[in-house]
Amino acid sequence: MNRINNHLNIVFLGTSLPRECGIATFTQDLMDQFAQKKNFNKPRIIAVNNKETYNYDDQVIMQIDQQQVTDYVEAADYLNTSNVDLLVIQHEFGIYGGENGEYVIPFVERLNIPFVVIFHTVLTTPSPKQRHIMNRIAQLSAKVVTMAQSTVTDLHVIYEIDLHKIVFIHHGVPYVETKSRSELKEQFGFTDRKIISTFGFLSPGKGIEYGIEAMRGVIAQHPESLYIIWGKTHPVVKKETGEVYRQKLTEQIKELGLVENVLFVDKLLTQEEVIQSLVMSDIYMTPYLGKDQAVSGTLAYGVGYGRVIVSTPYRYAEEMLAGGRGLLAEFRDSSSLETSISKLLDNPSLVKEMEASTLALGKTMMWGEIAKRYAAVFEESISTAHFSKRSVI
């Protein structure tokens, strides 16, 4: 990257579109914001690849083969001799090579430029290896970003990261102009239906089977209800087991007689389609199975657009739905989900109240606002790094 002006050069490290990956989407959304910001040049990315080949555009300035240690070394050397002011590392154990992504350690140890790390997963019971990796990255970083307030204490106590390094910033949500709920329902042919929805990559950990089973009881009182599951099977799951999970769910729908009340939309949604699916929903549901899930991009989107939410009580849901922003059902319990959904469908005034409460938080999570927080963190990290290199005589 050339120094063509006095603006700051930011590079990201992580997965990149068109790779089908939630972190790639997150990174792109953040990069798009910084492409419009004063004081920053258009950001670039070093893409970490798995065994697939991707048709990247020119925002990707370098590629790392996930399993090649030498690629990490070369990338660090490139950054050290470049005009890059700051590196932003998107961290998820599975996207880097070695045991639990340990190849990122020699990379950060070789870096001479400041970097900020965004932790997308914060486990409450990490293995010694996982704990070491996150501790070492944080130790060398300028700042550590987490997207849930509840994980700040964990990062400090469990991972022994200095509190002054940790910054809490909400998961960003894209702003998309859409039609109203009623207009979208009419457009998609769902007029007079009460829509419950879930979106995102399909995988067994999402607990969709419990959401489907819950619909059997819901339609007894609300036959107009329709549960729409938006999204294709997760690429990793599809590669390992094909469409076994989706087929199992399809059979379940038939066995329960829910063909008219549960609908799959098997495709990778565009950003506009994601937002449309949320806006026309009466209830957004995340029946996930993992209690320790610290962040959920899909739930963040639901909050961002003020949907009333029914969820199992994983960590992020407990935090985001506090203060009357939704209802929590039990894990692996279809009757508990059914009770929550029915309570909302029976009480339009409660839904309206919850939507207002959720939207109040959601407005603060739009990418335009979130990018301001990141910009402040990035500028502070660069400024601190420059100051620390100055000599005192």
Legacy VTK file of the C-alpha trace (Angstrom):
# vtk DataFile Version 3.0
C-alpha trace
ASCII
DATASET POLYDATA
POINTS 393 float
0.000 0.000 0.000
1.408 3.365 -0.990
1.405 6.494 1.124
-0.462 8.834 -1.208
-1.672 11.257 1.461
-1.722 11.715 5.208
-4.650 9.361 5.670
-4.306 6.154 7.668
-3.768 2.755 6.073
-5.706 -0.072 7.724
-5.397 -3.739 6.764
-7.603 -6.559 8.006
-6.616 -10.192 8.492
-9.292 -12.881 8.237
-11.637 -14.538 5.797
-12.856 -12.446 2.873
-15.861 -12.452 0.574
-16.821 -14.207 -1.648
-15.936 -16.982 0.815
-19.194 -17.930 2.539
-18.355 -17.108 6.130
-19.977 -14.928 8.779
-16.649 -13.336 9.698
-16.043 -12.480 6.047
-19.386 -10.664 5.957
-18.636 -8.879 9.225
-15.235 -7.768 7.920
-16.689 -6.540 4.640
-19.333 -4.488 6.426
-16.689 -2.845 8.586
-14.363 -2.247 5.650
-17.196 -0.653 3.687
-17.692 1.830 6.510
-14.014 2.770 6.606
-13.908 3.211 2.843
-16.148 6.249 3.448
-14.381 7.662 6.491
-12.256 10.788 6.503
-8.667 10.319 7.647
-8.631 6.725 6.364
-7.632 5.354 2.981
-9.688 2.519 1.537
-8.885 -0.498 3.736
-7.442 -3.733 2.380
-7.423 -7.319 3.568
-5.072 -10.271 3.802
-7.332 -13.245 3.136
-6.913 -16.505 5.005
-7.873 -19.406 2.749
-8.948 -22.968 3.369
-8.563 -25.560 0.609
-10.952 -23.716 -1.694
-10.084 -21.139 -4.383
-11.900 -17.801 -4.328
-12.322 -15.090 -6.914
-11.222 -12.118 -4.819
-11.278 -8.524 -5.977
-8.466 -6.005 -5.547
-9.241 -5.316 -1.893
-7.341 -8.545 -1.145
-3.653 -7.602 -1.209
-2.278 -10.942 -0.067
-3.429 -14.485 0.656
-2.456 -16.930 3.394
-2.905 -20.659 3.025
-4.427 -21.551 6.381
-2.115 -24.537 6.894
1.165 -23.010 5.626
3.219 -21.507 8.466
5.558 -19.856 5.970
2.648 -17.844 4.551
2.073 -16.246 7.959
5.743 -15.333 8.220
5.749 -13.802 4.739
2.617 -11.802 5.540
4.175 -10.422 8.727
7.343 -9.443 6.866
5.278 -7.733 4.178
3.353 -5.700 6.751
6.507 -4.734 8.622
8.016 -3.152 5.495
4.800 -1.558 4.235
3.052 1.747 4.916
0.308 0.024 6.884
-0.485 1.912 10.085
-2.610 -0.740 11.769
-3.617 -4.374 11.304
-7.034 -5.578 12.455
-7.112 -9.302 13.209
-10.462 -11.074 13.078
-9.988 -13.981 15.455
-11.861 -17.259 15.364
-10.033 -20.494 16.242
-11.192 -22.346 13.132
-9.972 -19.956 10.444
-6.261 -20.212 11.237
-3.990 -23.235 10.870
-2.528 -25.608 13.440
-4.112 -26.836 16.658
-6.876 -24.357 17.522
-5.401 -21.878 15.040
-2.010 -21.675 16.735
-0.259 -20.556 13.519
-1.411 -17.036 14.237
1.044 -16.895 17.180
4.328 -16.794 15.201
2.597 -14.252 12.955
1.794 -11.763 15.723
5.152 -12.359 17.398
6.887 -11.317 14.177
4.817 -8.169 13.630
6.402 -4.760 14.200
3.288 -2.720 13.463
0.433 -2.211 15.965
-2.612 -4.418 15.705
-6.094 -4.660 17.176
-7.738 -8.058 17.621
-11.479 -8.664 17.474
-12.391 -11.854 19.347
-15.460 -13.460 17.782
-15.483 -16.382 20.226
-14.801 -16.189 23.965
-15.095 -19.596 25.612
-15.786 -19.854 29.336
-13.919 -23.165 29.575
-11.096 -22.945 27.030
-8.479 -25.625 26.652
-4.970 -24.662 27.819
-4.004 -24.211 24.150
-6.988 -21.956 23.406
-6.341 -19.885 26.492
-2.654 -19.490 25.602
-3.418 -18.419 22.029
-5.850 -15.694 23.052
-3.670 -14.519 25.919
-0.599 -14.253 23.686
-2.437 -12.388 20.918
-3.922 -9.974 23.446
-0.572 -9.490 25.158
1.013 -8.220 21.942
-2.025 -6.257 20.737
-2.774 -2.577 21.135
-6.448 -3.249 21.920
-8.799 -6.206 22.243
-12.397 -5.860 21.035
-15.248 -8.028 22.263
-18.856 -7.775 21.114
-20.582 -8.754 24.352
-20.381 -6.938 27.666
-20.541 -10.268 29.500
-17.227 -11.396 28.003
-15.188 -8.458 29.312
-14.834 -10.097 32.710
-14.040 -13.463 31.111
-11.254 -11.977 29.020
-9.754 -10.449 32.133
-10.269 -13.297 34.628
-10.032 -16.428 32.468
-7.601 -15.217 29.792
-5.685 -12.785 32.048
-5.960 -9.883 29.622
-5.403 -6.403 31.017
-8.699 -4.607 31.489
-7.343 -1.380 30.009
-6.826 -3.187 26.697
-10.379 -4.526 26.427
-13.020 -2.562 24.523
-16.686 -3.570 24.225
-18.279 -2.671 20.894
-21.633 -4.062 19.773
-21.835 -6.287 16.695
-22.643 -4.000 13.778
-25.902 -4.161 11.828
-26.243 -2.875 8.239
-28.820 -0.209 7.495
-31.025 -1.126 4.538
-34.094 0.769 3.360
-37.054 -1.606 3.028
-40.785 -1.604 2.623
-42.993 -1.988 5.695
-43.847 -5.342 7.253
-47.273 -5.469 5.639
-45.888 -4.431 2.243
-43.185 -7.088 2.362
-45.665 -9.765 3.391
-47.796 -8.856 0.425
-44.756 -8.822 -1.883
-43.688 -12.316 -0.820
-47.194 -13.761 -0.732
-47.534 -13.979 3.047
-50.422 -11.571 3.605
-52.429 -12.492 6.729
-49.698 -14.845 7.973
-47.959 -14.473 11.328
-44.303 -15.029 10.516
-41.744 -16.552 12.840
-38.302 -16.651 11.269
-34.703 -17.782 11.662
-31.908 -16.936 9.243
-28.279 -17.932 8.788
-26.225 -20.925 7.763
-28.034 -24.151 8.636
-26.205 -26.564 10.968
-27.175 -29.006 13.728
-26.172 -26.593 16.509
-28.936 -24.187 15.512
-31.650 -26.319 17.175
-34.105 -25.812 14.322
-35.749 -29.169 15.073
-37.059 -27.770 18.361
-38.433 -24.690 16.634
-40.233 -26.902 14.115
-41.709 -29.132 16.816
-42.895 -26.045 18.693
-44.976 -25.049 15.665
-47.223 -28.087 16.114
-48.645 -26.551 19.286
-48.541 -22.962 18.009
-50.760 -23.630 14.995
-53.439 -25.224 17.161
-54.290 -21.707 18.349
-52.771 -19.728 15.484
-53.179 -21.714 12.258
-52.048 -18.670 10.244
-48.541 -18.964 11.711
-45.634 -19.670 9.386
-42.082 -20.524 10.455
-39.582 -19.558 7.749
-36.006 -20.880 7.946
-33.875 -18.722 5.668
-30.433 -19.820 4.532
-28.338 -22.552 2.986
-26.486 -25.302 4.798
-23.162 -24.177 6.285
-20.409 -24.865 3.707
-18.322 -26.860 6.210
-21.320 -28.962 7.260
-22.307 -29.568 3.655
-18.786 -30.667 2.769
-18.634 -33.108 5.693
-22.170 -34.526 5.822
-24.035 -33.115 2.820
-27.670 -32.164 3.395
-28.348 -34.793 6.075
-29.523 -32.241 8.650
-31.833 -30.395 6.247
-33.284 -33.697 5.025
-33.907 -34.769 8.604
-35.764 -31.512 9.257
-37.778 -31.888 6.052
-38.907 -35.353 7.149
-39.820 -33.981 10.560
-42.038 -31.340 8.944
-43.890 -33.996 6.973
-44.304 -36.308 9.962
-45.742 -33.493 12.082
-48.107 -32.337 9.335
-46.506 -28.891 9.156
-45.950 -28.597 5.411
-48.201 -25.515 5.278
-46.648 -23.947 8.367
-42.888 -24.401 7.973
-40.961 -23.165 4.950
-37.283 -23.536 3.992
-35.625 -20.917 1.784
-32.472 -22.776 0.755
-30.178 -20.018 -0.512
-27.439 -17.652 0.562
-29.323 -14.441 1.223
-28.151 -11.065 0.032
-27.905 -8.342 2.653
-31.146 -6.841 1.380
-32.931 -10.210 1.590
-31.708 -10.737 5.151
-33.153 -7.416 6.239
-36.385 -8.012 4.346
-36.773 -11.378 6.081
-36.402 -9.664 9.443
-38.635 -6.680 8.756
-41.564 -8.849 7.669
-41.199 -11.157 10.678
-43.544 -10.900 13.637
-41.166 -12.961 15.785
-37.493 -13.731 15.282
-36.320 -17.000 16.835
-32.891 -18.405 17.684
-33.365 -21.848 19.299
-29.609 -22.469 19.461
-28.180 -25.320 21.524
-24.840 -23.899 22.723
-25.100 -22.137 26.078
-21.673 -20.495 25.845
-22.283 -18.684 22.554
-20.966 -15.220 23.369
-21.990 -13.493 20.127
-24.576 -14.141 17.418
-24.583 -11.985 14.316
-28.084 -13.148 13.415
-29.470 -12.171 16.818
-27.670 -8.834 16.562
-29.470 -8.224 13.267
-32.803 -9.105 14.891
-32.162 -6.586 17.660
-30.949 -4.018 15.154
-34.285 -4.061 13.386
-36.378 -4.093 16.549
-37.867 -7.539 16.187
-39.478 -9.225 19.151
-37.265 -12.231 19.823
-37.718 -15.710 21.242
-34.460 -17.458 22.033
-32.826 -20.124 24.103
-30.741 -18.619 26.939
-27.253 -18.718 25.470
-24.976 -16.005 26.820
-25.457 -13.440 24.083
-29.229 -13.871 24.107
-29.408 -13.383 27.874
-27.497 -10.140 27.532
-29.274 -8.757 24.482
-32.802 -9.679 25.557
-32.508 -8.266 29.072
-34.807 -5.418 29.973
-37.885 -6.731 28.181
-36.377 -7.100 24.710
-37.598 -10.668 24.206
-38.457 -14.004 25.788
-36.085 -16.789 26.788
-37.151 -20.432 26.421
-35.375 -23.511 27.733
-32.694 -25.348 25.764
-33.837 -28.362 23.747
-37.424 -27.792 24.831
-40.010 -27.354 22.098
-42.872 -26.853 24.565
-40.996 -23.943 26.156
-40.500 -22.360 22.723
-44.157 -22.960 21.937
-45.241 -21.233 25.164
-43.119 -18.171 24.394
-44.315 -17.891 20.783
-47.964 -18.324 21.766
-47.651 -15.740 24.539
-46.512 -13.181 21.986
-49.091 -14.061 19.356
-51.801 -13.806 22.018
-50.602 -10.368 23.180
-50.140 -7.811 20.387
-49.642 -5.029 22.939
-46.764 -6.952 24.536
-45.184 -7.415 21.106
-45.443 -3.707 20.392
-43.861 -2.870 23.749
-40.995 -5.314 23.213
-40.343 -4.093 19.676
-39.992 -0.524 20.930
-37.591 -1.605 23.660
-35.502 -3.683 21.260
-35.408 -0.999 18.586
-34.077 1.534 21.100
-30.982 -0.626 21.511
-30.935 -1.631 17.857
-30.544 1.945 16.661
-27.213 2.157 18.477
-25.968 -0.966 16.667
-26.147 0.270 13.081
-22.785 0.082 11.349
-22.603 3.840 10.950
-22.553 4.213 14.744
-20.405 1.146 15.418
-17.759 2.283 12.896
-17.296 5.493 14.891
-16.302 3.385 17.895
-13.874 1.354 15.828
-12.382 4.492 14.295
-11.671 5.889 17.748
-10.051 2.604 18.832
-7.945 2.405 15.672
-6.764 6.015 15.894
-5.886 5.647 19.568
-3.967 2.431 18.877
-1.950 4.066 16.092
-1.295 7.206 18.112
-0.164 5.225 21.169
2.152 3.087 19.034
3.740 6.152 17.428
4.193 7.839 20.794
5.837 4.749 22.322
8.450 4.716 19.527
9.551 8.290 20.176
12.850 8.719 21.945
13.142 10.667 25.167
16.468 12.537 25.565
LINES 1 394
393 0 1 2 3 4 5 6 7 8 9 10 11 12 13 14 15 16 17 18 19 20 21 22 23 24 25 26 27 28 29 30 31 32 33 34 35 36 37 38 39 40 41 42 43 44 45 46 47 48 49 50 51 52 53 54 55 56 57 58 59 60 61 62 63 64 65 66 67 68 69 70 71 72 73 74 75 76 77 78 79 80 81 82 83 84 85 86 87 88 89 90 91 92 93 94 95 96 97 98 99 100 101 102 103 104 105 106 107 108 109 110 111 112 113 114 115 116 117 118 119 120 121 122 123 124 125 126 127 128 129 130 131 132 133 134 135 136 137 138 139 140 141 142 143 144 145 146 147 148 149 150 151 152 153 154 155 156 157 158 159 160 161 162 163 164 165 166 167 168 169 170 171 172 173 174 175 176 177 178 179 180 181 182 183 184 185 186 187 188 189 190 191 192 193 194 195 196 197 198 199 200 201 202 203 204 205 206 207 208 209 210 211 212 213 214 215 216 217 218 219 220 221 222 223 224 225 226 227 228 229 230 231 232 233 234 235 236 237 238 239 240 241 242 243 244 245 246 247 248 249 250 251 252 253 254 255 256 257 258 259 260 261 262 263 264 265 266 267 268 269 270 271 272 273 274 275 276 277 278 279 280 281 282 283 284 285 286 287 288 289 290 291 292 293 294 295 296 297 298 299 300 301 302 303 304 305 306 307 308 309 310 311 312 313 314 315 316 317 318 319 320 321 322 323 324 325 326 327 328 329 330 331 332 333 334 335 336 337 338 339 340 341 342 343 344 345 346 347 348 349 350 351 352 353 354 355 356 357 358 359 360 361 362 363 364 365 366 367 368 369 370 371 372 373 374 375 376 377 378 379 380 381 382 383 384 385 386 387 388 389 390 391 392
